[in-house]
Amino acid sequence: MLRSQYLLLLAFLAAPSFAAPSDALAQWVPNGWKVITNNAGDLNRDGIDDVVLVVEETNPANFKKKPEGSLGPNILNLNPRRLIILLRSSSGLKEVLRRDDLLPSENAEDMDCLADPLANGGVSIARGNLVIELQDWRSCGSYGVVNEKFTFGTQGTRFQLIGYDRSESSRSTGERSEYSTNYLTGKKKITTGLNDFRDFKAEVSWKRLPSKRAFFLNEIFLHCDAADPAQKDNWCQ
C-alpha cells in the first residue's frame, strides 16, 4: 500500500504542472520535460520580442525519497533544468543558446534544506537584458541568506555579463552586506554595516576590478569561488 502511494506521488510530481507550450515552442520542449518559465521580451533591441525558456526534466528516477525523520522536504526533485534563448526575426525563432549545466535543480542532494534557488527570482527579461536571480535560503542548518543577480546584455547573438549583485544577510542578527559589480565600468561597490532589524550607518567603499575582461553566458558558470586559484580569471574576481 505504501509503495503504491509512493509511486502515485512520484507520478504526480513528475507530471507537468504548467501549461503546455505553444506549437511555436513545442520543438524546444522534448517529451519528458516541462516548461518552468516562458519569458518574452526584446533582447537584441530590434523591436521584436524574443523568448527565454527554462525547461525541466520530469524523470521519476530523479525524485529521491529521503529517510524517515530527515529534515527538509520528504522527496528531493533532482531533475536537471535547461536554459534556452531564442531570438525572433521575420523568419521565426532561432536558438542562440542552450545550457544544460547552468541552472540548479529544484533541490540538492547534499543540501536537503535548501529551497529552490529559482523560486525567488529565477530567469527573466528586464529592460532588454537577460536576468538570472538565485537565492540560497535554507529551512535548517543555517540562518544565512544569499541573493545573487546576474545581468547579461546582448552582443550580437552572445550574452555578456554586465552586472552582478550579491547580498549576504543573517536571519538571526539582521546583519547584511551588499556587493554590486559593473563589468562595463570595471568598478565594484561594497556596502557593509547594514541591518534589517536596526538602523545603522552603512559603510560604502569602491574597488576597481583587476581587468575589464568580458565574460559571456555560453562560457561561464554561475558558481564561482573567488578563493580558488584555478578561477583567477573568472567573473567573481
GUZAMAR-241536 format. One record per residue (C-alpha): residue number from 0; z, x, y. Coordinates in nm, 3 decimals. Layout:
N
R i w u v
R NUM Z X Y
...
***
This chain:
237
R i w u v
R 0 0.000 0.000 0.000
R 1 0.098 0.274 0.241
R 2 -0.215 0.471 0.153
R 3 -0.439 0.172 0.222
R 4 -0.268 0.111 0.557
R 5 -0.317 0.478 0.648
R 6 -0.687 0.464 0.561
R 7 -0.727 0.149 0.769
R 8 -0.557 0.322 1.062
R 9 -0.791 0.620 1.036
R 10 -1.089 0.387 1.029
R 11 -0.962 0.213 1.340
R 12 -0.907 0.540 1.524
R 13 -1.250 0.668 1.426
R 14 -1.428 0.353 1.541
R 15 -1.591 0.383 1.885
R 16 -1.368 0.225 2.147
R 17 -1.627 0.248 2.424
R 18 -1.941 0.051 2.493
R 19 -2.245 0.167 2.304
R 20 -2.473 0.395 2.507
R 21 -2.783 0.254 2.667
R 22 -3.119 0.312 2.498
R 23 -3.193 0.582 2.755
R 24 -2.885 0.782 2.643
R 25 -2.875 0.695 2.274
R 26 -3.062 1.012 2.171
R 27 -2.772 1.222 2.302
R 28 -2.507 1.030 2.107
R 29 -2.562 1.101 1.736
R 30 -2.427 0.885 1.457
R 31 -2.058 0.951 1.404
R 32 -1.997 1.020 1.773
R 33 -1.882 0.802 2.064
R 34 -1.905 0.822 2.441
R 35 -1.583 0.924 2.617
R 36 -1.718 0.932 2.972
R 37 -2.054 0.849 3.124
R 38 -2.086 0.963 3.486
R 39 -2.383 0.910 3.715
R 40 -2.437 1.094 4.043
R 41 -2.680 1.319 4.226
R 42 -2.606 1.674 4.116
R 43 -2.914 1.854 4.249
R 44 -2.948 1.681 4.588
R 45 -3.284 1.518 4.512
R 46 -3.167 1.165 4.584
R 47 -3.177 1.060 4.216
R 48 -2.869 1.000 4.003
R 49 -2.818 1.245 3.719
R 50 -2.593 1.191 3.417
R 51 -2.296 1.377 3.272
R 52 -2.178 1.272 2.927
R 53 -1.869 1.359 2.728
R 54 -1.903 1.253 2.365
R 55 -1.653 1.288 2.082
R 56 -1.699 1.303 1.708
R 57 -1.530 1.026 1.508
R 58 -1.497 1.207 1.175
R 59 -1.196 1.060 0.985
R 60 -1.135 1.404 0.833
R 61 -1.036 1.530 1.179
R 62 -0.747 1.285 1.211
R 63 -0.439 1.464 1.080
R 64 -0.126 1.274 0.977
R 65 0.189 1.463 1.067
R 66 0.504 1.489 0.853
R 67 0.768 1.220 0.894
R 68 1.011 1.296 1.174
R 69 0.768 1.512 1.371
R 70 0.770 1.492 1.748
R 71 0.470 1.364 1.940
R 72 0.203 1.128 1.804
R 73 0.208 1.042 1.432
R 74 -0.161 1.122 1.393
R 75 -0.347 1.403 1.571
R 76 -0.707 1.348 1.677
R 77 -0.869 1.690 1.637
R 78 -1.228 1.572 1.670
R 79 -1.443 1.801 1.887
R 80 -1.588 1.696 2.222
R 81 -1.927 1.778 2.366
R 82 -2.031 1.810 2.730
R 83 -2.392 1.717 2.809
R 84 -2.558 1.738 3.151
R 85 -2.883 1.551 3.209
R 86 -3.090 1.591 3.525
R 87 -3.314 1.299 3.612
R 88 -3.663 1.317 3.762
R 89 -3.955 1.078 3.791
R 90 -4.041 1.162 3.430
R 91 -3.696 1.078 3.296
R 92 -3.383 1.263 3.184
R 93 -3.384 1.629 3.085
R 94 -3.095 1.805 2.914
R 95 -2.999 2.122 3.101
R 96 -2.661 2.200 2.944
R 97 -2.480 2.126 2.619
R 98 -2.142 2.277 2.531
R 99 -1.950 2.211 2.209
R 100 -1.693 2.482 2.274
R 101 -1.576 2.396 2.624
R 102 -1.365 2.079 2.635
R 103 -1.037 2.041 2.445
R 104 -0.984 1.777 2.178
R 105 -0.750 1.485 2.240
R 106 -0.473 1.663 2.050
R 107 -0.396 2.021 1.949
R 108 -0.266 2.112 1.606
R 109 -0.041 2.390 1.738
R 110 0.094 2.183 2.030
R 111 0.200 1.848 1.883
R 112 0.349 1.712 2.205
R 113 0.056 1.794 2.432
R 114 -0.102 1.485 2.588
R 115 -0.481 1.450 2.603
R 116 -0.584 1.721 2.855
R 117 -0.869 1.500 2.985
R 118 -0.660 1.184 3.026
R 119 -0.557 1.251 3.386
R 120 -0.884 1.353 3.547
R 121 -1.144 1.460 3.295
R 122 -1.509 1.510 3.386
R 123 -1.662 1.353 3.697
R 124 -1.920 1.392 3.972
R 125 -1.780 1.420 4.324
R 126 -1.973 1.495 4.644
R 127 -2.267 1.618 4.443
R 128 -2.057 1.862 4.242
R 129 -1.953 1.861 3.878
R 130 -1.574 1.845 3.848
R 131 -1.365 1.912 3.538
R 132 -0.991 1.838 3.559
R 133 -0.745 1.937 3.288
R 134 -0.373 1.872 3.259
R 135 -0.110 2.039 3.042
R 136 0.166 1.777 3.006
R 137 0.398 1.771 2.706
R 138 0.632 1.498 2.591
R 139 0.860 1.753 2.426
R 140 0.927 2.124 2.430
R 141 0.853 2.185 2.797
R 142 0.922 2.040 3.142
R 143 0.632 2.231 3.289
R 144 0.312 2.063 3.406
R 145 -0.011 2.245 3.485
R 146 -0.305 2.076 3.657
R 147 -0.641 2.252 3.681
R 148 -0.956 2.152 3.866
R 149 -1.289 2.331 3.823
R 150 -1.567 2.255 4.072
R 151 -1.926 2.352 3.994
R 152 -2.221 2.341 4.232
R 153 -2.582 2.323 4.118
R 154 -2.802 2.630 4.140
R 155 -3.139 2.515 4.011
R 156 -3.060 2.397 3.660
R 157 -2.739 2.603 3.633
R 158 -2.389 2.517 3.747
R 159 -2.198 2.779 3.944
R 160 -1.820 2.782 3.965
R 161 -1.745 2.740 4.336
R 162 -1.381 2.633 4.330
R 163 -1.073 2.647 4.110
R 164 -0.749 2.469 4.196
R 165 -0.431 2.501 3.995
R 166 -0.081 2.361 4.038
R 167 0.225 2.454 3.833
R 168 0.535 2.236 3.852
R 169 0.860 2.159 3.674
R 170 0.965 1.802 3.596
R 171 1.328 1.916 3.581
R 172 1.362 2.109 3.907
R 173 1.066 1.975 4.106
R 174 0.953 2.328 4.190
R 175 0.580 2.357 4.243
R 176 0.325 2.626 4.328
R 177 -0.041 2.576 4.415
R 178 -0.339 2.810 4.393
R 179 -0.681 2.739 4.541
R 180 -0.974 2.975 4.491
R 181 -1.301 2.953 4.682
R 182 -1.561 3.162 4.500
R 183 -1.813 3.127 4.779
R 184 -1.587 3.287 5.041
R 185 -1.411 3.514 4.792
R 186 -1.064 3.400 4.903
R 187 -0.763 3.260 4.718
R 188 -0.487 3.056 4.884
R 189 -0.140 3.076 4.729
R 190 0.127 2.821 4.825
R 191 0.480 2.864 4.689
R 192 0.819 2.710 4.760
R 193 0.702 2.351 4.723
R 194 0.934 2.095 4.565
R 195 0.863 1.741 4.451
R 196 1.228 1.636 4.492
R 197 1.335 1.809 4.815
R 198 1.184 1.922 5.142
R 199 1.143 2.298 5.157
R 200 0.933 2.514 5.383
R 201 0.638 2.632 5.183
R 202 0.511 2.989 5.198
R 203 0.137 3.044 5.221
R 204 -0.043 3.368 5.150
R 205 -0.406 3.467 5.103
R 206 -0.569 3.704 4.860
R 207 -0.921 3.840 4.860
R 208 -1.097 3.833 4.524
R 209 -1.189 4.174 4.382
R 210 -1.556 4.076 4.371
R 211 -1.789 3.790 4.459
R 212 -1.944 3.778 4.116
R 213 -2.099 3.440 4.031
R 214 -1.970 3.252 3.726
R 215 -2.175 2.983 3.554
R 216 -2.073 2.694 3.332
R 217 -2.301 2.799 3.047
R 218 -2.126 3.138 3.027
R 219 -1.753 3.084 3.080
R 220 -1.464 2.917 2.903
R 221 -1.205 2.706 3.082
R 222 -0.917 2.906 2.938
R 223 -0.875 3.246 3.095
R 224 -0.580 3.483 3.065
R 225 -0.553 3.697 3.376
R 226 -0.324 3.939 3.192
R 227 -0.580 4.005 2.920
R 228 -0.771 4.330 2.994
R 229 -1.065 4.200 2.790
R 230 -1.111 3.925 3.051
R 231 -1.100 4.155 3.353
R 232 -1.443 4.033 3.465
R 233 -1.371 3.663 3.409
R 234 -1.325 3.387 3.666
R 235 -0.944 3.393 3.661
R 236 -0.940 3.741 3.815
***
